[in-house]
Amino acid sequence: MRDEFEKVMCQKLSSIEGDYIDIVSGDVHRLVGGYPGRDHSMPVCCDVMRQRMNGDDFEVEGPLKGKGATLKIRYFRRNHKL
């Protein structure tokens, strides 16, 4: 599952058109599939998103438990030359 999240994140980060892109974990997981559902992999999705942070990227919004569908991270194009 991790590889699928990495692939989606790579696609999203390579498509930044302006200075930055805000990416929400629930949206990423829906693209991979299996969410919402009982056997979702939201913790893995959030881990991958956080691991892709560089430089001055930051969490715009975070779920109370740390790993949930509302995690929103702002990624700046200058930090992600793909």
Buried (B, 14 or more C-beta within 10 A) or exposed (E): BEEBBBEBBEEBBEEBEEEBBEBBBBBBBBBBEBBEEEEBBBEBBBBBBBEBBEEEBEEEEBBEEEBBBEBBBBBBBEBBEE
